[in-house]
Amino acid sequence: MGWRPNKLFPVRFAISIPQYARESRFDERAFRSHLRQVEDFGVFESGWVQEQVIGAAGVLGALQTLTYAAACTERLRLGCAVFVLPLHNPLHLAKAISSLDCLSHGRVEVGVATGGRERPFAAFGVDPDKPVARFNESLALMKSCWTDSQIDFEGRFWTLHGATMEPKPVQKPHPPVWFGGNAPAGMRRAARYGNGFMGAGSQTTSRYAEQVAMVKDELALLNRDPETFRFGKRVYVHVEDDPTVARTRLDDALRHHYGGGDWAEHMLAGTAEECVAGIRAVADAGAELILLNPLVDDQRQLERLAGEVIPALT
């Protein structure tokens, strides 16, 4: 039932789910075929989407894409990294995630983050000065919806008494919750309230190693069993025999996806051997789940990652 890591390289792999409808066109046959092949390769534990509500890259909605993916797969775990919680109504999001966990028979992973000050909070009717308070309260209310037979919640932003939400998630007490974030306070929240920490694709490997160390220190202070907590990282990757072509193609794709920026230090592009070395470095930095994220030629990249890169690591 799928790939398991060996003792010498005890890391699992995930893959990004192509969630595009460029020029408002969605190729359902290619999408289904791609996910079938992901499962057939047997080397990927999970498939992940992103949340990008505003942007020109043609990114489909995270929940809608995950629901479609659940219908196209049988074993692949399905996650989003990340939902920016302050931009959501926690009741709607809790219901959607619980429903998806039921529809997928317990295969959901949930990534959450505060979003940072660069987010257009005002466009969503959210006070940009209180994202952390909204984040904390949202997560607490969502967990109550997932676990409590009667929801009694008195918060600063949301109040609910004598309510119920069914169905509950299949996974108990709820789907795994991964935290994203960059600030030290986010590392502390991850250790206190999360089941895992997912490093961003925009973080260098060296910076990610520092974040892992911070989270581990906080876990120790909280006397949390480290075996109950996982570390992951998104890696923007492109495999090409010509390293210059690889870097150009991935850099162009990242600029289109995010609307600009300098990505030279934040991506892994080159030959299969170069990508193997870069992924080893991410594992050495502390990642136990490595989310491989191509952004162009998804099918070909999937084949090269599964056929050339991952076998060289296991």
GISUL-V108043 format. One record per helix or strand of 2 or more residues. SS is the DSSP state (H for helix, E for strand). FROM is the first residue (numbers start at 1). TO is the last residue. If there is no record, write none. Layout:
<<SS,FROM,TO> <SS,FROM,TO>>
This chain:
<<E,12,16> <H,22,24> <H,28,41> <E,46,49> <H,62,72> <E,77,84> <H,85,87> <H,90,103> <E,108,113> <H,121,124> <H,131,147> <E,151,154> <E,159,163> <E,176,179> <H,184,193> <E,196,199> <H,205,221> <H,226,228> <E,230,239> <H,243,258> <H,264,266> <E,268,270> <H,272,284> <E,289,293> <H,298,313>>
